[in-house]
Amino acid sequence: MNNPGRLGAGLMLLLAALWCGPLPAAGAEGNGKGHGRYYEPVEVPGELLAPLQGASLNKLAVYSFRKGSFSPVLFQIDELTPDGTFILTRGPEANADQANGVLDRQDLVVFMARDAGGQAPEGLKPEGADLAVAVELTDPVSGGKTWAYVARFPAAPSLPALPPVTVLVDKGGVFNFRFPTYGYDAIINEQEQKPIPTIFINKLWVLPEAGGNGKNILDRQKIRGEISFLGGRIKVPINEKIVSGGVDAYKPGPVRVLTHSTMYPLLPLKIKGPRFYFDNIMVDTLTLTTTSVDVPFDPGSLITEMTLSFGTDLSPEAKGMRYYNSVNPGGFTIDGNMDESEREFNEAKDEWRLVTGEQGTQIQFTRFDPKFLTDGKAYSTYDDDESAAHPPENFPGDLGYAADKIVVTGLPAGAYLIETFGCVPYDFYRPEGLDREFLQEILQVPNSPLLVQVQGKKVENRAGRPRILVKK
């Protein structure tokens, strides 16, 4: 497949030798879309921006320095309460009334790493700014450095309109997300005859400009399970359609969309089961999810066994794609028929998985809280059998259905976390086989994040990892 976004080996060597400069700029051929750092968002904590604390948010802007001058870059500022809860501006449980409109030490200035540039001369500021604070970004793998500048103005600056990298459409019973490489429609549940949006994916398509074909490759995102009571005599199913709840609060922004959801199964006698809190961060090509399972009692005293499965089933449009994971690196062709090699699938918990083809690419991994597995076990499962129906689903049968599964027999009271990282990159597919180097570069975003330094204070970049948005 033609792939102008990937850098050739010779150019990679040249960039390594000249790495004192910035990452390749966005919007041009050879723009670094084949480099993992292209996909990394950056969070600068207000704690590092001490000279700017107390400034009105509408008087701040972020700049890069390229070719001898400053240029504004796309950014947003996420406000947090002192206890670390994000300010979410929409939805039935929005807490916008807790925002104060000024930069506090817990707030976060957010932009894309690829928009950082070179180092400006000492003391130079964007025109009209009365202060500019340099933010140095260091790649811990290559040692390369780039810079961005958070500037303060006496009044709200007049900035050019920059195209957002996230768009959320929420109207008329539609919850639709659009990003530079893909788009997806969310599953809408109904509660008391009212549509309740969820963040679960109902349809997903990879755009042609990102190496896809624009057709829906997903059956739906599935959460399936069963809770057994009284030695297995009573069994209560769980799936993404019959559980109650949905999106409680969210914040759409030009760089990222933040959502907080609550869902729970209804047990016998209308008892509410353990609550599941879903905190989602969707930015550019990445989806970062933290699922918190709130266990108010020890289910070992009531529940015999609990099985939960989280995964994605594919649509008939995905036929011909290839599935790979870290435990089964040889991969399988998705065609709706389980051949002998697929029936020997190794279900050991994987470190990453992906599907790729001319339809596009989706990369994912899930990590379970070790406490979750004290009396349980985690698996990675795969089924490519169109005759195996598991409703609710849009297309009957399993097609490249990959999931993480946990089986637990008892959990002490408390909160248990599940973290999920997803990426839909540009032009990943190679007909000759899996591009493992490109994959590892993308996995550096959560596994080897950039270092953020301001005036000698340094922290790891948290923006490429899942996190809890609402403190309970």
C-alpha positions in Angstrom: 0.0 0.0 0.0 1.3 3.5 -0.8 2.4 5.1 2.5 3.6 8.7 2.2 3.2 9.2 5.9 6.0 6.8 6.9 9.6 7.9 7.0 12.1 5.9 5.0 15.1 4.3 6.8 17.5 6.8 5.4 15.4 9.8 6.6 15.1 8.2 10.0 18.8 8.1 10.3 19.2 11.7 9.2 16.6 12.8 11.7 18.3 10.9 14.5 21.6 12.7 13.7 19.9 16.1 13.6 17.5 15.5 16.5 18.2 18.8 18.3 15.3 20.2 16.2 11.6 19.7 16.7 9.4 16.8 15.6 8.2 17.1 12.0 5.4 19.6 11.6 1.9 18.5 11.0 0.2 19.0 7.6 2.9 18.2 5.1 4.3 15.2 3.3 6.8 13.4 5.6 5.0 14.9 8.6 5.9 12.2 11.1 2.6 10.4 11.0 4.7 7.2 11.0 6.5 8.3 14.2 4.9 7.3 17.5 5.3 10.7 19.1 3.0 12.2 16.4 0.1 10.6 18.3 1.1 11.8 21.8 -0.9 14.6 23.6 0.8 16.6 26.3 -0.5 17.8 29.7 1.4 20.6 31.4 0.2 20.8 35.1 -0.5 24.3 36.4 1.8 23.3 39.2 4.8 23.7 36.8 3.5 27.0 35.5 3.9 29.0 38.7 4.4 32.4 37.0 1.1 31.9 35.2 -1.0 30.7 38.2 -4.0 33.0 38.8 -4.1 34.2 35.2 -7.6 34.2 33.5 -7.8 31.2 31.2 -9.0 33.4 28.3 -5.8 35.4 28.5 -3.6 32.3 27.9 -2.5 30.7 24.6 0.1 28.1 23.5 2.7 28.7 20.8 5.5 27.0 19.0 8.6 28.6 17.6 9.5 27.8 14.0 11.6 29.5 11.4 12.3 32.4 13.6 8.8 33.3 14.8 6.0 32.2 17.1 2.8 30.5 15.8 -0.2 29.7 17.9 -1.1 26.0 18.3 -4.3 24.2 19.1 -4.8 23.8 22.9 -7.3 23.5 25.6 -7.2 24.1 29.4 -8.9 21.5 31.6 -9.9 22.8 35.0 -9.9 20.4 38.0 -11.2 20.8 41.5 -8.6 20.8 44.4 -9.4 17.1 45.0 -8.5 16.2 41.4 -12.0 15.9 39.9 -12.2 17.2 36.3 -14.6 20.0 35.5 -17.1 18.5 33.1 -19.4 21.1 31.5 -22.3 19.1 30.1 -24.6 16.3 31.1 -27.0 15.6 34.0 -24.1 15.6 36.5 -22.0 18.4 35.1 -20.0 20.4 37.6 -19.3 23.5 35.6 -20.3 25.6 38.6 -17.1 24.5 40.3 -14.9 26.2 37.6 -13.2 29.5 38.6 -11.8 30.5 35.2 -8.2 31.0 36.3 -5.2 28.8 36.1 -4.7 26.8 39.3 -1.9 24.5 40.2 -4.1 21.4 39.6 -5.3 22.6 36.2 -3.9 21.2 32.9 -2.8 22.9 29.7 -3.2 20.4 26.9 -1.8 20.3 23.3 -0.4 17.8 20.8 3.4 17.0 21.1 3.7 17.2 17.3 2.8 20.9 17.5 5.9 21.8 19.6 8.8 23.4 17.9 12.3 24.7 18.4 13.7 26.7 21.3 13.1 30.5 21.1 15.9 33.0 22.1 15.9 33.8 25.8 13.3 36.5 26.7 11.5 36.5 23.3 7.7 36.4 23.6 4.8 36.2 21.1 3.7 39.6 20.0 1.5 41.3 22.5 2.2 38.8 25.3 3.5 40.1 28.7 4.9 36.7 29.7 5.8 33.4 28.0 6.8 30.3 29.9 8.9 27.7 28.0 7.8 24.0 28.3 10.6 21.6 27.3 9.6 18.1 26.1 12.2 15.3 26.1 11.8 12.0 24.4 13.2 9.4 26.9 13.8 6.9 24.0 15.7 9.1 21.5 16.8 12.0 23.8 15.3 14.5 21.4 13.9 17.8 22.6 11.1 20.1 21.5 9.6 23.2 23.1 6.2 24.9 23.5 5.4 28.3 25.0 2.5 29.1 27.3 1.9 32.8 26.9 -0.1 35.3 29.0 -1.7 38.4 27.5 -3.1 41.6 29.1 -6.4 40.9 27.5 -7.9 37.9 25.6 -5.7 37.5 22.5 -7.2 37.4 19.0 -6.2 33.9 17.7 -6.7 32.3 14.3 -9.3 29.6 14.1 -7.4 26.3 14.2 -9.2 23.0 13.1 -10.0 20.9 16.1 -8.7 17.3 16.4 -11.9 16.1 18.2 -15.5 16.8 17.3 -18.5 15.6 19.3 -22.0 15.8 17.9 -24.7 15.4 20.6 -28.2 16.1 19.3 -31.3 14.4 18.2 -30.4 11.1 20.0 -27.0 10.9 18.3 -23.7 10.7 20.1 -21.1 10.8 17.4 -17.3 11.3 17.6 -15.1 12.4 14.7 -11.3 12.4 14.7 -8.6 12.9 12.1 -8.3 9.2 11.4 -11.7 7.7 12.2 -15.2 8.3 13.5 -17.6 6.4 15.6 -21.3 6.3 16.6 -22.0 5.5 20.2 -24.5 2.9 21.5 -27.7 4.7 22.7 -29.6 3.0 25.5 -33.1 3.9 26.6 -34.1 4.5 30.2 -37.7 5.5 31.1 -38.3 6.1 27.4 -35.5 8.6 27.1 -32.3 8.0 25.0 -29.2 7.7 27.2 -25.9 7.9 25.4 -23.1 5.6 26.3 -19.4 5.7 25.2 -19.6 2.2 23.8 -18.9 1.9 20.1 -21.8 0.9 17.8 -20.1 1.7 14.5 -16.5 2.7 13.6 -14.9 3.6 10.3 -11.3 4.5 9.4 -11.1 7.4 6.9 -9.5 7.0 3.5 -7.0 9.7 4.3 -5.8 7.6 7.2 -5.4 4.4 5.2 -9.0 3.0 5.6 -11.9 2.8 3.3 -14.5 4.7 5.3 -16.8 1.7 5.8 -18.0 0.5 9.2 -15.7 -2.3 10.4 -17.4 -2.8 13.8 -20.3 -4.9 14.8 -20.3 -3.3 18.3 -18.2 -2.9 21.4 -19.3 -5.6 23.8 -19.4 -6.0 27.6 -20.6 -9.4 28.4 -20.7 -11.4 31.6 -22.6 -13.4 34.1 -23.0 -13.3 37.9 -23.8 -16.7 39.6 -25.6 -16.9 42.9 -26.3 -19.7 45.3 -23.8 -22.2 43.9 -24.8 -21.4 40.3 -28.5 -22.0 40.8 -29.3 -18.3 39.9 -27.4 -16.7 37.0 -27.8 -13.0 36.0 -26.5 -12.0 32.5 -24.7 -8.7 31.9 -24.4 -6.9 28.6 -24.0 -3.4 27.3 -27.7 -3.2 26.4 -29.4 -4.4 29.6 -27.3 -2.7 32.2 -28.6 0.6 33.5 -26.9 4.0 33.2 -24.9 5.9 30.7 -22.9 9.2 30.3 -23.3 11.3 33.4 -21.1 14.3 32.4 -18.7 15.3 29.7 -16.6 18.1 28.3 -16.1 18.5 24.5 -12.9 20.3 23.6 -10.8 21.0 20.5 -8.0 18.8 21.7 -9.8 16.1 23.6 -13.3 15.0 24.8 -13.7 13.9 28.4 -16.6 11.7 29.5 -17.7 10.1 32.8 -20.3 7.3 32.8 -21.9 5.1 35.4 -23.5 1.7 34.6 -24.6 -1.2 36.8 -26.5 -4.5 36.4 -29.8 -5.1 38.1 -29.6 -8.2 40.3 -32.5 -10.3 41.5 -35.1 -8.4 43.7 -34.0 -5.2 41.8 -30.9 -5.0 43.8 -28.2 -2.8 42.0 -25.1 -4.7 41.3 -21.5 -3.4 41.5 -21.3 0.0 39.8 -19.0 0.5 36.8 -17.5 3.9 36.3 -16.1 4.7 32.9 -13.7 7.6 32.5 -12.9 8.2 28.8 -10.4 10.6 27.2 -10.6 10.7 23.4 -8.0 12.8 21.6 -6.9 12.7 18.0 -6.2 9.0 17.3 -6.3 7.8 20.9 -9.0 6.5 23.2 -7.9 6.2 26.9 -10.4 4.5 29.3 -10.3 3.8 33.0 -13.0 1.4 34.2 -13.5 1.5 38.0 -15.5 -1.4 39.5 -17.0 -0.3 42.8 -17.5 -3.4 45.1 -19.4 -2.3 48.2 -19.3 -5.8 49.8 -17.5 -9.1 49.5 -19.4 -10.9 46.7 -17.9 -14.2 47.9 -20.6 -14.2 50.6 -23.3 -14.0 48.0 -21.9 -14.4 44.5 -20.5 -17.8 43.5 -18.7 -16.5 40.5 -18.5 -13.4 38.3 -17.3 -13.5 34.7 -16.8 -10.3 32.7 -15.6 -9.9 29.1 -14.7 -6.6 27.3 -14.1 -6.6 23.6 -15.0 -5.7 20.0 -16.9 -7.8 17.5 -16.3 -6.9 13.8 -18.7 -6.4 10.9 -18.7 -8.2 7.6 -16.8 -5.3 6.1 -13.8 -6.4 8.2 -13.4 -9.6 6.3 -9.9 -10.0 4.9 -8.3 -8.0 7.8 -5.6 -9.6 9.9 -5.6 -10.0 13.7 -2.4 -10.1 15.8 -1.6 -10.0 19.4 1.5 -10.2 21.5 0.9 -13.9 22.4 -0.2 -15.0 18.9 2.2 -12.8 16.8 1.8 -14.9 13.6 -1.7 -13.5 13.2 -4.9 -14.8 11.7 -7.0 -13.8 8.7 -10.5 -12.6 9.6 -13.1 -14.5 7.5 -15.8 -15.8 9.8 -14.4 -19.4 9.8 -12.2 -20.8 12.6 -9.4 -22.8 11.0 -7.1 -25.2 12.8 -4.6 -22.5 13.8 -7.3 -20.3 15.2 -8.8 -23.1 17.2 -5.3 -23.4 18.9 -5.4 -19.7 19.9 -3.3 -19.1 23.0 -5.6 -17.4 25.5 -2.8 -16.1 27.8 -3.4 -12.4 28.7 -1.8 -10.3 25.9 0.1 -7.0 26.1 -1.4 -5.6 22.9 -3.7 -6.6 20.1 -4.7 -5.1 16.7 -6.6 -5.6 13.6 -5.3 -4.2 10.3 -6.1 -4.3 6.6 -7.0 -2.1 3.7 -10.1 -1.1 5.9 -7.8 0.6 8.4 -6.1 -0.3 11.7 -7.1 -0.4 15.4 -4.6 -1.1 18.2 -5.5 -1.8 21.7 -4.4 -3.2 25.1 -6.1 -3.7 28.4 -4.5 -3.8 31.9 -6.3 -5.2 35.0 -5.6 -4.0 38.5 -3.5 -6.8 40.1 -6.0 -6.8 43.1 -8.7 -7.9 40.6 -6.9 -11.2 40.1 -6.1 -12.2 43.7 -9.0 -14.7 43.4 -9.3 -14.8 39.7 -7.7 -15.0 36.3 -7.5 -12.9 33.1 -7.6 -14.2 29.6 -7.5 -12.8 26.1 -10.0 -14.6 23.8 -10.6 -14.6 20.1 -13.5 -16.1 18.0 -13.9 -15.9 14.2 -17.1 -17.9 13.7 -20.0 -16.3 12.0 -22.3 -19.2 13.1 -21.8 -18.3 16.8 -24.5 -15.7 17.6 -24.1 -13.7 20.8 -26.8 -11.0 20.8 -27.3 -8.1 21.2 -25.4 -7.4 18.1 -25.9 -5.7 14.8 -24.6 -8.6 12.7 -25.2 -12.2 13.7 -22.2 -14.3 14.6 -18.6 -13.6 15.8 -16.2 -12.1 13.3 -12.7 -11.5 14.6 -14.2 -11.0 18.0 -11.3 -10.2 20.4 -11.9 -9.7 24.1 -10.3 -9.6 27.5 -12.0 -11.9 30.0 -11.8 -12.1 33.8 -13.2 -14.8 36.1 -13.3 -14.0 39.8 -14.7 -15.9 42.8 -14.5 -13.2 45.4 -13.5 -9.5 45.8 -13.0 -7.6 49.0 -14.9 -4.3 49.2 -13.2 -1.5 47.3 -12.5 0.0 43.9 -10.8 -2.1 41.1 -9.4 -0.5 37.9 -9.2 -1.7 34.3 -7.2 0.5 31.9 -7.6 0.4 28.2 -5.5 2.1 25.5 -6.7 2.4 21.9 -5.1 3.9 18.8 -6.3 4.3 15.2 -3.1 5.4 13.4 -2.4 6.7 9.9 -1.4 4.3 7.2 -0.3 1.3 9.4 -1.3 -1.6 7.2 1.4 -3.4 5.2 0.3 -6.3 2.9 3.7 -7.9 3.4 3.1 -8.3 7.2 2.9 -6.5 10.6 5.0 -3.4 11.0 6.4 -4.1 14.4 8.7 -1.1 14.6 5.8 1.3 14.0 3.7 -0.6 16.6 6.4 -0.2 19.2 6.7 3.5 18.5 3.0 4.0 19.1 3.2 1.9 22.3 5.9 4.3 23.6 3.2 6.9 24.1 1.7 5.1 27.2 4.8 3.0 28.1 7.6 5.6 27.7 6.0 9.0 27.8 7.6 12.3 27.1 9.2 14.2 30.0 7.7 17.7 30.6 10.0 20.2 32.1 9.4 23.9 33.2 12.0 26.0 34.9 13.9 23.0 36.2 10.9 21.0 37.4 10.2 17.8 35.5 7.3 15.3 35.4 6.2 12.4 33.2 3.6 13.3 30.6 0.3 11.8 31.8 -1.8 12.7 28.7 -1.2 9.4 26.8 -2.4 7.2 29.6 -5.9 6.4 31.0 -6.8 8.2 34.2 -9.7 8.7 36.6 -11.6 11.9 35.9 -14.1 12.0 38.7 -13.1 11.2 42.3 -15.5 9.2 44.3 
